[in-house]
């Protein structure tokens, strides 16, 4: 951490009870409205403030935060935050600080160990989620028979299929109705780490309880309790990761939630196979094995730094700076991010003000900037259920058995699905911040539609043919390969970043509750749909939903890649009608000309315009400088 050590002043917690605006508007250009950004401008909140005024503001901020001895450091950070591409011209910086800022672009994955420890912890939380989901997948082949509610074979009834669906939906019902909504108050009182710890306790003991249940109502209760932990965790872990990560790699690191959820799903399938010959207790071992990844989550969460943005929300700037010192490579970067976050939060407070839990929930639908984020997160989360991935994740063993496999073959085919799902999630670590969230969704949804149709029609091949099961599995694997780098990682990454800090917990609770509520609906209804439509009709139904989801994403989901969480305020201040008009009248005709008519000279006028320089412009400046430097070196040689 360079030559910097934490000063004595950092040992004492300091709160700014009512942080003033420190003259943010003095010398500012006219501010862009965060509720009605018709011009689609993205503005740096420090842009246009004269140097002398900026320094005065920083002095006031540092004194009130109890960090007066760090005024010079915060002034340097504010200068860099005010005009990120111009850091080379900031005379106050030394060469090591300039190198650190260049490395944010040239070596963006070179981050402190504490950041990667945090991401690993979040990955463990995601693996818990995935393993919890698939324990029931293999257990579905035997627990209904053990409890006298078989959902297939000669003794199956419609009543039994609803019971099996309800038990499988238990975690999602518990999450959508209770777990997700507990996230906001738990985060408020216990912080991100405390909420993750509490959720991990639920995930640990509920799955052990499910292994010892003696009837399907007892099993249902344990799975409802599991849902409380899953809902709290799914609403908090992506936020925790998003708030700790730098903008340039935020998507790649936050999407680790889905990648390691996929890994948890794969491990769950491995566990299902490992105990397949355990006899009557097979399903108990399959359900109970999900406790394994919950143990390191319970033990490890407090070894990670708390979210600096949560500390700022609580006006604990001293603690926030301490967290940022662990999460950034240099004190300069920590000071820059702290002051920039503070400046943008003042802008948010000007339109949102103070609120309680109920009013924050109501404001999800009443404050225009927040309402647009609510719509976008609702769309991507609903689309995750509409695409059909969870009919495979929840019921792949059942689907493959209906396609002619025996129990072992069905579990092996499901294991293959889990492996494909995990392996193909890896490319998104790089593509999500390169191509963007929206682009990945728009590319992968059409592919998921035709692969589901392929799986459905493959089921028409006679059961006696070896190609029957092989082709069904092949198209299911193709479907997973397209899902994993697109609709897999995007929804949780996207929803964790789109809400302002004031509404981030309740907004994420809304998004995750949306996802898991519809997962519950899917889990309850799919056994009945499968019984009524068969494999072909069920896959065809979800292929149609993929097309509908594609249209919704095209119209309602803006791009968020490589913007700081604070800059997204301006993206979601653009009215929905303006965004939709642009997509229909400009983006769609351009796409048709460029990719259908192959007109290489077709040009698309960008929707968003940037006033002043923002963090993303730093990358352009560094790359341009590096290219110019290498050209000079070539000429001299």
C-alpha positions in Angstrom: 0.0 0.0 0.0 2.8 2.3 -1.1 4.4 4.1 1.9 1.1 4.9 3.6 0.1 3.6 7.0 -3.3 4.1 8.7 -3.0 7.2 10.9 -4.1 7.4 14.5 -7.1 9.4 13.4 -8.4 6.3 11.6 -8.5 4.4 14.8 -11.5 6.4 16.0 -14.8 6.0 14.4 -16.1 9.3 13.0 -19.7 9.9 11.8 -20.9 12.9 9.8 -24.5 13.0 11.1 -25.9 15.4 8.5 -23.2 15.7 5.7 -23.4 19.2 4.1 -23.0 19.6 0.4 -19.6 21.2 0.8 -20.5 23.7 -1.9 -20.8 21.1 -4.7 -23.0 23.4 -6.7 -20.6 26.3 -6.4 -19.1 26.9 -9.9 -20.9 23.9 -11.3 -22.3 23.7 -14.8 -26.1 23.3 -14.9 -26.8 19.9 -13.4 -28.5 17.1 -15.3 -31.8 16.1 -13.8 -31.6 12.6 -12.2 -35.3 12.2 -12.7 -35.8 13.4 -16.3 -32.6 13.2 -18.3 -34.2 13.8 -21.7 -30.9 14.8 -23.2 -29.4 11.5 -22.1 -26.3 13.2 -20.8 -24.0 11.5 -18.2 -22.3 14.0 -16.0 -19.4 13.8 -13.5 -20.8 15.4 -10.3 -17.4 17.2 -9.8 -17.3 18.6 -13.3 -17.1 22.4 -13.6 -16.1 23.1 -9.9 -13.2 25.6 -9.9 -10.0 24.2 -8.4 -10.0 26.6 -5.4 -13.6 25.8 -4.6 -12.9 22.0 -5.0 -10.0 22.2 -2.5 -12.1 24.2 -0.1 -14.9 21.6 -0.3 -12.4 18.8 0.3 -11.0 20.5 3.4 -14.4 20.9 4.9 -15.2 17.2 4.1 -11.9 15.9 5.6 -12.3 18.0 8.7 -15.9 16.9 9.3 -14.9 13.3 8.7 -12.1 13.5 11.3 -9.3 13.0 8.7 -7.8 16.5 8.7 -4.2 15.1 8.4 -5.2 13.5 5.0 -6.5 16.7 3.4 -3.7 16.8 0.8 -4.4 13.1 -0.1 -8.1 13.8 -0.6 -7.4 16.9 -2.6 -5.3 14.9 -5.0 -8.0 12.2 -5.2 -10.7 14.9 -5.9 -8.5 16.3 -8.8 -8.3 12.8 -10.3 -12.0 12.1 -9.8 -12.9 15.5 -11.4 -11.2 14.7 -14.7 -10.0 11.1 -14.8 -8.3 11.2 -18.3 -6.2 14.2 -17.3 -4.5 12.6 -14.3 -1.1 12.8 -16.2 -1.3 16.6 -16.0 -2.1 16.7 -12.2 1.2 18.2 -10.8 0.5 17.1 -7.3 0.8 13.4 -8.2 4.1 11.5 -7.9 5.2 9.0 -10.5 4.1 5.9 -8.4 0.6 7.3 -8.2 0.5 7.9 -12.0 1.7 4.3 -12.5 -1.1 3.0 -10.3 -3.7 5.0 -12.3 -2.2 3.7 -15.6 -2.4 0.2 -14.3 -6.1 0.5 -13.7 -6.4 0.3 -17.5 -3.3 -1.6 -18.6 -3.4 -4.2 -15.8 -7.0 -4.0 -14.6 -7.0 -7.4 -12.9 -4.0 -6.5 -10.7 -6.0 -5.9 -7.6 -5.3 -6.2 -3.8 -5.6 -9.6 -2.1 -8.5 -8.4 0.1 -10.6 -7.7 -3.0 -10.1 -11.2 -4.3 -10.7 -12.7 -0.9 -14.0 -10.9 -0.9 -14.8 -12.2 -4.4 -13.9 -15.8 -3.3 -16.2 -15.4 -0.3 -19.0 -14.2 -2.6 -18.3 -17.2 -4.8 -18.7 -19.6 -1.9 -22.1 -17.9 -1.2 -23.1 -18.5 -4.8 -22.0 -22.2 -4.7 -24.2 -22.7 -1.7 -27.1 -21.3 -3.7 -26.4 -23.7 -6.7 -25.9 -26.8 -4.5 -29.1 -26.0 -2.7 -31.0 -25.9 -6.0 -29.8 -29.2 -7.3 -29.9 -31.4 -4.2 -33.6 -31.8 -4.9 -33.0 -32.5 -8.6 -31.7 -36.0 -7.9 -33.8 -36.5 -4.8 -37.0 -36.0 -6.9 -36.4 -39.5 -8.3 -37.0 -41.2 -4.8 -38.4 -38.9 -2.0 -41.9 -38.8 -3.6 -42.0 -42.6 -3.5 -40.7 -42.7 0.1 -43.4 -40.3 1.3 -46.2 -41.9 -0.7 -46.7 -39.1 -3.3 -45.3 -40.6 -6.5 -45.5 -38.2 -9.5 -44.7 -40.7 -12.2 -45.6 -44.3 -13.0 -49.0 -46.0 -12.5 -49.6 -44.6 -9.0 -49.1 -41.0 -10.1 -52.0 -38.5 -9.7 -52.4 -34.8 -10.4 -52.5 -34.2 -6.6 -49.1 -35.8 -6.2 -47.6 -33.7 -9.0 -48.7 -30.5 -7.3 -47.3 -31.8 -4.0 -43.9 -32.5 -5.6 -43.9 -29.1 -7.3 -44.8 -27.4 -4.0 -42.0 -29.0 -2.1 -39.5 -28.2 -4.8 -40.7 -24.7 -4.9 -40.4 -24.3 -1.1 -37.0 -22.4 -1.1 -38.3 -20.0 -3.8 -41.6 -19.4 -2.0 -39.7 -18.7 1.3 -37.3 -16.4 -0.6 -39.9 -14.5 -2.5 -42.3 -14.0 0.3 -39.9 -13.5 3.3 -36.2 -14.0 2.7 -35.7 -11.3 0.1 -37.7 -8.7 2.1 -35.7 -9.4 5.3 -32.6 -8.3 3.4 -33.2 -4.6 3.7 -33.7 -4.4 7.5 -30.9 -6.9 8.1 -28.5 -4.9 5.9 -29.6 -1.7 7.7 -28.7 -3.1 11.2 -26.0 -5.7 10.6 -24.3 -4.6 7.3 -23.5 -6.7 4.3 -21.3 -9.1 6.2 -23.8 -9.6 9.0 -26.6 -10.3 6.6 -24.5 -12.9 4.7 -23.6 -14.6 8.0 -27.2 -14.8 9.1 -28.3 -16.2 5.7 -25.5 -18.8 5.8 -26.8 -20.0 9.2 -30.2 -20.7 7.7 -28.6 -22.4 4.7 -26.5 -24.6 6.9 -29.1 -26.0 9.4 -32.2 -26.1 7.1 -30.6 -28.6 4.7 -29.5 -30.8 7.6 -33.1 -30.7 8.8 -34.3 -31.7 5.3 -32.2 -34.8 5.4 -33.9 -35.9 8.7 -37.5 -35.1 7.7 -40.1 -37.8 8.2 -42.9 -36.6 5.9 -43.4 -34.3 3.0 -44.9 -31.5 5.2 -41.7 -31.6 7.3 -39.6 -31.5 4.2 -41.6 -28.5 3.0 -41.0 -26.6 6.2 -37.2 -27.2 6.1 -37.2 -26.0 2.5 -39.2 -22.9 3.3 -36.6 -22.1 6.0 -33.8 -22.7 3.4 -35.6 -20.1 1.3 -35.2 -17.4 4.0 -31.4 -17.9 3.8 -31.3 -18.1 0.0 -33.4 -14.9 -0.3 -31.3 -12.9 2.1 -28.0 -14.2 0.5 -29.1 -13.7 -3.1 -30.2 -10.1 -2.3 -27.0 -9.2 -0.5 -24.0 -11.0 -2.0 -24.1 -9.4 -5.5 -24.6 -6.0 -3.9 -21.6 -6.6 -1.6 -19.4 -7.6 -4.6 -20.6 -4.7 -6.8 -19.9 -2.1 -4.1 -16.4 -3.4 -3.4 -15.2 -3.8 -7.0 -13.7 -1.1 -9.3 -15.9 -0.1 -12.3 -13.6 -1.5 -15.0 -13.9 -5.1 -13.7 -17.1 -4.9 -11.7 -19.1 -7.0 -14.2 -16.4 -9.7 -14.4 -16.2 -10.0 -10.7 -19.8 -9.6 -9.7 -20.9 -12.2 -12.4 -18.9 -14.7 -10.3 -22.2 -15.0 -8.5 -23.7 -16.8 -11.4 -20.5 -18.6 -12.4 -20.1 -20.1 -9.0 -23.8 -20.8 -8.7 -23.3 -22.9 -11.8 -20.3 -24.5 -10.1 -22.6 -25.2 -7.1 -25.1 -26.7 -9.4 -22.4 -28.9 -10.9 -21.2 -30.0 -7.4 -24.8 -30.8 -6.5 -25.1 -33.1 -9.5 -21.7 -34.7 -8.5 -23.1 -35.3 -5.0 -26.3 -36.8 -6.5 -24.2 -39.2 -8.5 -21.8 -40.0 -5.6 -24.6 -41.4 -3.4 -26.8 -42.9 -6.1 -26.2 -46.4 -4.8 -26.8 -45.6 -1.1 -30.2 -47.3 -1.1 -33.2 -45.9 0.8 -31.2 -42.9 2.3 -30.0 -41.7 -1.2 -32.4 -38.8 -1.3 -31.6 -37.8 2.3 -27.9 -37.6 1.4 -28.6 -35.7 -1.8 -30.6 -33.0 0.1 -28.3 -32.9 3.2 -25.0 -32.6 1.2 -25.7 -28.9 0.5 -24.5 -28.0 4.0 -20.9 -28.5 2.9 -20.3 -25.1 1.2 -22.3 -23.3 3.8 -19.6 -24.0 6.5 -16.8 -21.9 4.9 -19.3 -19.1 4.3 -20.2 -18.9 8.0 -16.6 -19.0 9.0 -15.0 -16.7 6.4 -17.4 -13.8 6.0 -15.9 -11.6 8.8 -12.4 -11.9 7.3 -13.5 -9.7 4.5 -13.8 -5.9 4.6 -17.3 -4.4 5.0 -18.7 -2.5 2.0 -17.3 1.1 2.0 -20.6 2.3 0.4 -22.5 0.8 3.3 -20.3 2.7 5.8 -20.8 5.9 3.8 -24.6 5.3 3.9 -24.2 5.2 7.7 -22.0 8.3 7.6 -19.0 6.3 8.9 -16.5 7.8 6.5 -13.5 6.8 8.6 -14.5 3.1 8.4 -15.3 3.5 4.7 -11.8 4.8 4.0 -10.3 2.0 5.9 -12.3 -0.5 3.8 -11.2 1.2 0.6 -7.6 1.1 1.7 -7.9 -2.7 1.7 -9.8 -2.8 -1.6 -7.7 -0.5 -3.7 -4.0 -0.6 -4.6 -3.0 2.8 -3.3 -4.3 5.4 -0.8 -4.8 7.8 -3.7 -7.3 5.5 -5.4 -9.1 5.0 -2.0 -9.3 8.7 -1.4 -10.5 9.4 -5.0 -13.3 6.8 -4.8 -14.4 7.9 -1.3 -14.8 11.5 -2.3 -16.4 10.7 -5.7 -18.9 8.4 -4.1 -19.7 11.0 -1.5 -20.2 13.7 -4.1 -22.6 11.6 -6.1 -24.6 10.5 -3.0 -25.2 14.2 -2.3 -26.8 14.5 -5.7 -29.0 11.4 -5.0 -30.0 12.8 -1.6 -31.1 16.0 -3.2 -33.9 14.1 -5.1 -34.5 11.2 -2.8 -33.9 12.5 0.7 -34.4 10.4 3.8 -36.8 7.5 3.9 -37.9 4.4 5.9 -38.3 0.8 4.6 -42.0 1.2 3.5 -41.4 4.5 1.8 -38.3 3.1 0.1 -40.3 0.2 -1.3 -43.1 2.6 -2.5 -40.4 4.8 -4.1 -39.3 1.9 -6.3 -42.4 2.7 -8.3 -42.8 6.5 -7.7 -39.4 8.2 -8.2 -38.7 8.2 -11.9 -35.0 7.4 -11.8 -35.6 4.5 -9.3 -38.7 3.3 -11.2 -36.7 2.8 -14.4 -34.1 0.7 -12.6 -37.0 -1.3 -11.1 -38.4 -2.0 -14.5 -35.0 -3.0 -16.0 -34.1 -5.3 -13.1 -37.6 -6.8 -13.2 -37.2 -7.5 -16.9 -33.8 -9.3 -16.6 -34.9 -11.3 -13.6 -38.2 -12.4 -15.1 -36.4 -13.2 -18.3 -34.2 -15.7 -16.4 -37.3 -17.7 -15.5 -38.9 -17.2 -18.9 -35.8 -18.6 -20.7 -36.4 -22.1 -19.2 -33.1 -22.7 -17.5 -34.7 -23.8 -14.3 -36.9 -26.5 -15.9 -33.5 -28.1 -16.5 -31.9 -27.2 -13.2 -34.9 -28.3 -11.1 -36.2 -31.2 -13.2 -33.5 -32.4 -15.6 -33.4 -35.8 -14.1 -37.2 -36.1 -14.5 -37.0 -34.7 -18.1 -34.3 -37.2 -19.1 -36.2 -40.0 -17.4 -39.3 -39.1 -19.4 -37.0 -39.1 -22.5 -36.3 -42.8 -21.9 -33.3 -42.8 -19.5 -33.1 -45.0 -16.4 -32.2 -43.4 -13.0 -28.4 -43.6 -13.5 -28.5 -42.4 -17.1 -30.8 -39.5 -16.0 -28.3 -38.5 -13.3 -25.4 -38.8 -15.6 -27.1 -36.6 -18.3 -27.9 -34.1 -15.6 -24.3 -34.1 -14.5 -23.3 -33.3 -18.1 -25.7 -30.3 -18.0 -24.2 -29.0 -14.8 -20.7 -29.3 -16.3 -21.6 -27.4 -19.5 -23.4 -24.8 -17.4 -20.3 -24.1 -15.4 -17.6 -24.3 -18.1 -19.5 -21.9 -20.4 -20.0 -19.4 -17.6 -16.2 -18.6 -17.7 -16.1 -16.5 -20.9 -18.5 -14.0 -19.3 -15.8 -12.9 -16.9 -14.2 -11.1 -19.9 -17.2 -10.5 -22.2 -19.5 -8.9 -19.7 -17.3 -5.8 -19.4 -16.2 -5.9 -23.1 -19.4 -6.5 -25.0 -21.7 -5.4 -22.2 -24.7 -6.8 -20.3 -27.4 -5.9 -22.9 -25.4 -7.2 -25.9 -24.9 -10.6 -24.3 -28.6 -10.9 -23.6 -29.7 -9.8 -27.1 -27.3 -12.3 -28.7 -28.0 -15.4 -26.5 -31.8 -15.3 -26.2 -32.5 -16.2 -29.9 -30.0 -19.1 -29.5 -31.7 -20.4 -26.4 -35.1 -20.3 -28.3 -34.0 -22.5 -31.2 -32.0 -25.0 -29.0 -35.1 -25.6 -26.8 -37.1 -26.2 -30.0 -34.4 -28.6 -31.1 -34.6 -30.5 -27.8 -38.4 -30.7 -28.1 -38.4 -32.0 -31.6 -35.6 -34.5 -30.8 -38.1 -36.1 -28.4 -40.2 -37.1 -31.4 -37.5 -39.6 -32.4 -38.6 -43.1 -31.5 -37.6 -44.2 -28.0 -36.0 -47.3 -29.4 -33.4 -45.3 -31.3 -30.1 -44.5 -29.6 -30.3 -41.0 -31.1 -33.4 -40.2 -29.0 -31.8 -39.5 -25.6 -28.5 -38.4 -27.2 -30.1 -35.6 -29.3 -32.3 -34.4 -26.4 -29.2 -34.2 -24.2 -27.2 -32.5 -27.0 -29.7 -29.7 -27.5 -30.1 -29.3 -23.7 -26.3 -28.9 -23.4 -26.3 -26.4 -26.3 -29.0 -24.4 -24.6 -26.9 -24.4 -21.4 -23.8 -23.3 -23.4 -25.7 -20.2 -24.7 -27.4 -19.5 -21.3 -24.2 -19.5 -19.2 -22.4 -16.5 -20.7 -25.6 -14.5 -21.2 -28.8 -14.7 -19.1 -26.9 -16.7 -16.5 -24.5 -14.0 -15.1 -26.3 -10.8 -16.2 -29.5 -10.6 -14.1 -27.8 -10.6 -10.6 -24.9 -8.4 -11.8 -27.2 -6.0 -13.5 -29.7 -5.7 -10.6 -26.9 -5.2 -8.0 -25.6 -2.1 -9.8 -28.7 -0.3 -11.2 -30.2 1.1 -8.0 -29.0 4.2 -6.2 -27.3 3.6 -2.8 -30.4 4.8 -0.9 -32.5 2.1 -2.5 -30.0 -0.6 -3.3 -31.0 -3.2 -0.6 -34.8 -2.9 -1.2 -34.3 -2.7 -5.0 -32.2 -5.9 -5.0 -34.8 -7.5 -2.7 -37.4 -6.6 -5.3 -35.3 -8.0 -8.1 -34.4 -11.3 -6.4 -38.0 -11.7 -5.1 -39.2 -11.3 -8.7 -36.7 -14.0 -9.9 -37.4 -16.5 -7.1 -41.2 -15.9 -7.1 -41.4 -16.9 -10.7 -38.9 -19.7 -10.0 -41.5 -20.9 -7.5 -44.3 -20.7 -10.0 -42.2 -22.6 -12.5 -41.3 -25.3 -9.9 -44.9 -25.7 -8.9 -46.3 -25.8 -12.4 -43.7 -27.6 -14.5 -44.6 -31.2 -13.3 -48.2 -30.4 -14.3 -47.1 -28.8 -17.6 -44.8 -31.8 -18.4 -47.7 -34.2 -17.6 -50.1 -32.2 -19.9 -47.8 -31.1 -22.8 -45.1 -33.8 -22.7 -41.4 -33.0 -23.3 -41.9 -31.5 -26.8 -44.8 -29.2 -25.8 -43.0 -28.0 -22.7 -39.8 -27.1 -24.5 -41.8 -25.4 -27.3 -43.7 -23.3 -24.7 -40.5 -22.0 -23.1 -39.0 -21.4 -26.6 -41.8 -19.0 -27.2 -41.2 -17.3 -23.9 -37.6 -16.7 -24.9 -38.8 -14.6 -27.9 -41.1 -12.5 -25.7 -38.2 -12.0 -23.2 -35.9 -10.8 -26.1 -38.4 -8.1 -27.0 -38.7 -6.9 -23.4 -34.9 -6.7 -23.0 -34.6 -4.8 -26.3 -37.1 -2.2 -25.1 -36.5 -1.8 -21.4 -32.9 -2.7 -20.5 -30.1 0.0 -20.9 -26.4 -0.8 -21.0 -24.4 -0.4 -17.8 -20.9 -1.7 -18.6 -17.9 0.2 -17.3 -19.8 3.0 -15.6 -19.4 3.6 -11.9 -22.4 2.9 -9.8 -22.8 6.6 -9.3 -22.7 7.4 -13.1 -25.6 5.0 -13.6 -27.9 7.6 -12.0 -27.7 9.5 -15.3 -28.3 6.4 -17.4 -31.5 5.7 -15.5 -32.6 9.3 -15.5 -33.3 8.9 -19.3 -37.1 8.5 -19.7 -38.3 5.1 -20.8 -40.1 6.5 -23.8 -36.9 8.2 -25.0 -35.0 5.0 -24.6 -37.7 2.9 -26.4 -38.0 5.5 -29.2 -34.2 5.3 -29.8 -34.2 1.5 -29.9 -37.1 1.3 -32.3 -36.3 4.2 -34.6 -32.5 4.2 -34.6 -30.9 1.0 -33.2 -33.3 -1.5 -34.9 -33.0 0.1 -38.4 -29.2 0.3 -38.0 -29.0 -3.4 -37.0 -31.1 -4.4 -40.1 -28.9 -2.4 -42.4 -25.7 -3.6 -40.9 -26.4 -7.3 -40.3 -29.2 -8.2 -42.7 -28.3 -5.9 -45.7 -24.6 -6.0 -44.8 -24.1 -2.3 -45.3 -20.7 -1.7 -43.7 -21.1 2.1 -43.9 -24.2 2.0 -41.7 -23.7 4.2 -38.6 -25.5 4.3 -35.3 -25.8 7.6 -33.4 -25.2 6.9 -29.7 -28.0 7.7 -27.3 -25.9 8.8 -24.3 -23.7 11.9 -24.5 -21.1 12.7 -21.9 -20.6 16.1 -20.3 -17.2 16.4 -18.8 -15.0 13.4 -18.3 -16.0 10.3 -16.4 -14.2 7.3 -15.1 -14.5 5.3 -18.4 -12.7 8.1 -20.3 -9.5 7.3 -18.2 -9.1 4.0 -20.2 -9.2 5.8 -23.5 -6.7 8.4 -22.4 -4.3 5.8 -21.0 -4.5 3.6 -24.1 -4.0 6.6 -26.4 -1.0 7.6 -24.4 0.4 4.1 -24.5 -0.1 3.9 -28.2 1.6 7.3 -28.7 4.5 6.3 -26.5 5.1 3.0 -28.4 5.0 4.9 -31.7 7.7 7.3 -30.5 9.8 4.4 -29.4 9.5 2.7 -32.8 10.5 5.9 -34.5 13.5 6.4 -32.3 14.7 2.9 -32.9 
